[in-house]
């Protein structure tokens, strides 16, 4: 009987779910037009499938084989919006696909508009501002700033301290033709591991590098804003918009967005599997039979 009670007390097992989204929803290119500096972009992901019984524990954006097209000052601004982008022109989609091997469905649309800070045909970008910091053609929804980052050219190695130091020197050098004239050296900071900020790793091919931006966590963090933007399971849209303003041209082999959840249900009772119920039923029958035999022996003494 004690064994049966122990079985009944076994809690539900928690498991991590990894949901990965790409702009094309798996049907085409995911490089966002190689993030051309003449435009800014808004990627809306809908029907995000984090269940009500799950908690989002981390989120990150990955750029595969990312590099700047030259060695000049450069910044990629990342932002996040509460609702779908509706303005500008459509670059990708509307598309639909699955976010994990379990087959969770999602929708994806990428829109873009001409950057007013970058006149047509101009190069390099000398006016470096986040287009989403002011009125823009793509969205007016509630905004959360994510990050700003600078990248090395294709010949650079972000895992090499000397190359990163050289990039910081470029950012910090006063140039009258640029506005602002200098940029924070912290824009070049990278790590090889971590849970927040920019992490860089060697890519699949020699000489290529992948960048990953991890959302901040904790009270008032980017991760908490993401949860609020997606909304509850009852929300028919369950969407979020990731925004990109490339103040230079960033070649890449693909962009993706990943959400990691745990499968635990805080305070909820576990529902036994059918096999467990069968085991419990069998155990109860055996226990009842033993009880009857004991009672029978007592009566015959």
C-alpha positions as CSV (number, residue, x, y, z in Angstrom):
1,X,0.0,0.0,0.0
2,X,2.8,2.4,0.8
3,X,4.3,1.7,-2.6
4,X,1.0,2.7,-4.2
5,X,0.8,5.9,-2.2
6,X,4.4,6.7,-3.3
7,X,3.4,6.1,-7.0
8,X,0.4,8.5,-6.5
9,X,2.8,11.1,-5.1
10,X,5.2,11.1,-8.1
11,X,5.1,14.7,-9.6
12,X,4.7,15.5,-13.2
13,X,8.1,15.6,-15.0
14,X,9.3,19.0,-16.4
15,X,10.9,19.1,-19.8
16,X,12.3,21.9,-21.9
17,X,10.7,22.9,-25.2
18,X,12.7,24.8,-27.8
19,X,10.7,26.8,-30.3
20,X,12.7,28.2,-33.3
21,X,11.2,30.6,-35.8
22,X,12.6,31.8,-39.2
23,X,11.4,34.6,-41.4
24,X,10.4,32.3,-44.3
25,X,8.8,29.8,-42.0
26,X,11.1,27.2,-43.7
27,X,10.1,28.0,-47.3
28,X,12.8,30.3,-48.5
29,X,15.6,32.7,-47.6
30,X,16.0,34.0,-44.1
31,X,18.7,36.6,-44.5
32,X,16.3,39.6,-44.4
33,X,17.7,41.0,-47.6
34,X,21.2,40.8,-46.2
35,X,20.1,43.7,-43.9
36,X,20.6,46.4,-46.5
37,X,21.4,49.8,-44.9
38,X,19.0,51.6,-47.1
39,X,16.1,50.0,-45.3
40,X,14.8,49.0,-41.9
41,X,12.8,45.8,-41.2
42,X,10.1,44.5,-39.0
43,X,9.5,40.7,-38.6
44,X,6.2,39.7,-37.1
45,X,5.8,36.2,-35.7
46,X,2.3,35.1,-34.8
47,X,0.6,32.1,-33.1
48,X,3.6,31.6,-30.8
49,X,2.9,28.3,-29.2
50,X,4.3,28.6,-25.6
51,X,1.5,26.8,-23.7
52,X,-0.3,28.3,-20.7
53,X,1.3,25.4,-18.6
54,X,4.8,26.4,-19.6
55,X,7.1,29.2,-18.5
56,X,9.4,31.0,-21.0
57,X,12.9,30.8,-19.5
58,X,15.0,32.3,-22.3
59,X,14.9,33.9,-25.7
60,X,17.6,34.7,-28.3
61,X,18.1,35.9,-31.9
62,X,20.7,34.2,-34.0
63,X,22.6,35.6,-37.0
64,X,24.4,32.9,-39.0
65,X,27.7,33.9,-40.7
66,X,27.2,37.6,-40.0
67,X,29.7,40.3,-41.0
68,X,29.8,44.0,-42.0
69,X,30.4,44.7,-45.7
70,X,33.4,47.0,-44.9
71,X,35.6,48.2,-42.0
72,X,33.8,51.5,-41.4
73,X,31.7,52.4,-38.3
74,X,28.5,50.4,-38.2
75,X,25.6,49.5,-35.9
76,X,22.7,47.1,-36.0
77,X,19.9,48.3,-33.8
78,X,17.4,45.7,-32.5
79,X,14.0,46.5,-31.0
80,X,10.8,44.6,-30.1
81,X,7.2,45.7,-30.6
82,X,4.0,44.5,-29.0
83,X,1.8,44.2,-32.2
84,X,2.1,43.3,-35.8
85,X,3.8,45.7,-38.3
86,X,1.4,46.9,-40.9
87,X,3.2,49.6,-42.9
88,X,5.9,49.6,-45.6
89,X,6.2,46.8,-48.1
90,X,6.3,43.0,-47.6
91,X,9.7,41.4,-48.0
92,X,8.8,37.9,-46.9
93,X,5.4,36.1,-46.4
94,X,2.8,35.9,-45.1
95,X,4.1,32.4,-44.5
96,X,3.4,29.6,-42.0
97,X,5.5,26.8,-40.7
98,X,6.4,24.7,-37.7
99,X,8.6,25.9,-34.8
100,X,9.7,22.5,-33.4
101,X,9.7,18.8,-34.2
102,X,6.4,18.6,-32.4
103,X,4.8,20.5,-35.3
104,X,3.7,23.7,-33.5
105,X,2.4,26.1,-36.2
106,X,3.3,29.8,-36.5
107,X,2.9,32.6,-39.0
108,X,5.7,35.0,-40.3
109,X,5.7,38.2,-42.2
110,X,8.6,40.6,-42.8
111,X,8.0,44.2,-43.8
112,X,10.5,46.9,-44.8
113,X,10.7,50.6,-45.5
114,X,13.3,53.1,-46.8
115,X,15.5,54.5,-44.0
116,X,15.1,58.3,-44.0
117,X,18.7,58.6,-42.5
118,X,20.2,56.9,-45.5
119,X,19.6,58.6,-48.9
120,X,19.3,56.3,-51.8
121,X,22.6,55.2,-53.2
122,X,24.6,56.7,-50.3
123,X,27.5,54.7,-48.8
124,X,28.8,54.4,-46.1
125,X,26.1,55.2,-43.6
126,X,27.2,58.4,-41.8
127,X,24.0,59.2,-39.9
128,X,23.7,56.5,-37.3
129,X,20.4,56.4,-35.5
130,X,17.7,53.8,-34.7
131,X,14.9,54.4,-37.1
132,X,12.4,52.9,-34.6
133,X,13.3,55.6,-32.0
134,X,10.9,58.0,-33.8
135,X,7.8,57.9,-36.0
136,X,8.4,55.3,-38.7
137,X,6.5,53.7,-41.6
138,X,6.3,50.2,-40.2
139,X,4.8,50.2,-36.7
140,X,3.7,52.5,-33.9
141,X,3.1,49.8,-31.3
142,X,4.6,49.7,-27.8
143,X,8.4,49.3,-28.1
144,X,11.2,47.7,-26.1
145,X,14.8,48.5,-26.9
146,X,16.8,45.3,-27.2
147,X,20.4,46.1,-28.2
148,X,22.9,47.8,-30.5
149,X,25.9,46.0,-31.9
150,X,28.8,46.6,-34.3
151,X,30.4,43.9,-36.5
152,X,33.8,43.1,-38.1
153,X,34.2,42.8,-41.9
154,X,34.4,39.4,-43.5
155,X,38.2,39.3,-43.0
156,X,37.9,39.8,-39.3
157,X,37.8,37.2,-36.5
158,X,35.4,38.2,-33.6
159,X,37.1,35.5,-31.5
160,X,40.4,37.3,-31.9
161,X,41.0,39.9,-29.1
162,X,43.2,42.0,-31.4
163,X,40.5,42.2,-34.1
164,X,37.9,43.2,-31.6
165,X,40.2,45.9,-30.1
166,X,40.7,47.2,-33.7
167,X,36.9,47.5,-34.1
168,X,36.6,49.4,-30.9
169,X,39.3,51.8,-32.1
170,X,37.3,52.4,-35.2
171,X,34.1,53.1,-33.2
172,X,35.9,55.4,-30.8
173,X,37.8,57.4,-33.5
174,X,36.4,60.9,-34.0
175,X,35.1,61.4,-37.6
176,X,33.5,64.7,-38.5
177,X,31.5,63.2,-41.3
178,X,29.7,60.9,-39.0
179,X,26.8,61.8,-36.8
180,X,27.4,61.0,-34.0
181,X,31.1,61.4,-34.5
182,X,32.0,58.5,-32.2
183,X,30.2,55.4,-31.1
184,X,30.5,53.4,-27.8
185,X,33.3,50.9,-27.8
186,X,30.9,48.5,-25.9
187,X,29.1,48.0,-29.2
188,X,31.9,45.6,-30.2
189,X,31.7,43.5,-27.0
190,X,31.2,39.8,-27.4
191,X,31.4,36.7,-25.3
192,X,31.9,33.0,-26.1
193,X,29.2,31.9,-23.5
194,X,26.6,33.5,-21.3
195,X,22.9,33.9,-20.8
196,X,22.4,37.6,-21.7
197,X,24.1,39.9,-24.3
198,X,26.0,39.0,-27.5
199,X,27.7,35.6,-27.8
200,X,29.8,34.7,-30.8
201,X,30.9,31.2,-32.0
202,X,32.7,29.7,-34.9
203,X,30.4,28.9,-37.8
204,X,30.0,25.7,-39.7
205,X,32.4,26.7,-42.4
206,X,36.0,27.8,-41.6
207,X,36.3,31.6,-41.2
208,X,32.6,32.1,-40.6
209,X,31.0,33.3,-37.3
210,X,27.6,33.2,-35.8
211,X,26.3,35.9,-33.4
212,X,23.5,35.3,-30.9
213,X,21.8,37.9,-28.8
214,X,20.3,36.7,-25.5
215,X,17.4,38.7,-24.0
216,X,18.0,40.1,-20.5
217,X,16.2,38.3,-17.7
218,X,14.7,39.2,-14.3
219,X,12.2,41.8,-13.1
220,X,11.5,44.5,-15.8
221,X,13.7,42.6,-18.3
222,X,13.4,42.1,-22.1
223,X,12.2,38.5,-21.4
224,X,9.4,39.7,-19.2
225,X,8.4,42.2,-21.9
226,X,8.4,39.4,-24.5
227,X,6.0,37.3,-22.3
228,X,3.7,40.3,-22.0
229,X,3.8,41.0,-25.7
230,X,2.9,37.4,-26.7
231,X,0.1,37.5,-24.2
232,X,-2.0,34.6,-22.7
233,X,-3.1,31.5,-24.6
234,X,-6.5,33.1,-25.0
235,X,-5.0,35.8,-27.2
236,X,-5.9,34.8,-30.8
237,X,-2.8,36.5,-32.2
238,X,0.0,35.6,-29.7
239,X,2.4,37.7,-31.7
240,X,5.5,39.8,-31.3
241,X,7.5,41.9,-33.8
242,X,11.3,42.0,-33.9
243,X,12.7,45.1,-35.5
244,X,16.1,45.6,-37.3
245,X,17.7,48.9,-38.3
246,X,21.1,48.1,-40.0
247,X,23.2,51.3,-40.1
248,X,25.6,49.6,-42.5
249,X,25.2,46.5,-44.7
250,X,25.3,43.2,-42.8
251,X,25.7,40.1,-44.9
252,X,24.4,36.9,-43.3
253,X,23.2,33.4,-44.1
254,X,20.0,33.6,-42.0
255,X,18.3,35.0,-39.0
256,X,16.3,33.0,-36.5
257,X,14.4,33.6,-33.2
258,X,14.3,31.0,-30.4
259,X,12.2,30.7,-27.3
260,X,13.0,28.1,-24.6
261,X,10.4,27.0,-22.1
262,X,10.2,24.6,-19.3
263,X,7.2,22.2,-19.2
264,X,6.5,22.4,-15.5
265,X,3.1,23.3,-14.1
266,X,3.5,25.2,-10.9
267,X,1.2,23.9,-8.2
268,X,-0.7,21.6,-10.6
269,X,-1.6,18.0,-9.8
270,X,0.0,15.4,-12.0
271,X,-2.3,13.3,-14.2
272,X,-1.2,9.7,-14.2
273,X,-0.5,8.0,-17.6
274,X,-2.7,5.1,-18.6
275,X,0.1,2.6,-17.8
276,X,0.4,4.1,-14.4
277,X,-3.3,3.8,-13.8
278,X,-3.2,0.2,-14.8
279,X,-0.3,-0.5,-12.4
280,X,-2.2,1.3,-9.6
281,X,-5.3,-0.7,-10.3
282,X,-3.4,-4.0,-10.4
283,X,-1.7,-3.1,-7.1
284,X,-5.0,-2.3,-5.5
285,X,-6.5,-5.7,-6.5
286,X,-3.5,-7.5,-5.1
287,X,-3.7,-5.6,-1.9
288,X,-7.5,-6.4,-1.6
289,X,-6.9,-10.1,-2.3
290,X,-4.3,-10.2,0.5
291,X,-6.6,-8.5,2.9
292,X,-9.4,-11.0,2.2
293,X,-7.0,-14.0,2.7
294,X,-5.9,-12.5,6.1
295,X,-9.5,-12.0,7.2
296,X,-10.4,-15.6,6.1
297,X,-7.5,-17.0,8.1
298,X,-8.7,-15.1,11.2
299,X,-12.2,-16.5,10.9
300,X,-11.0,-20.1,10.6
301,X,-8.8,-20.0,13.6
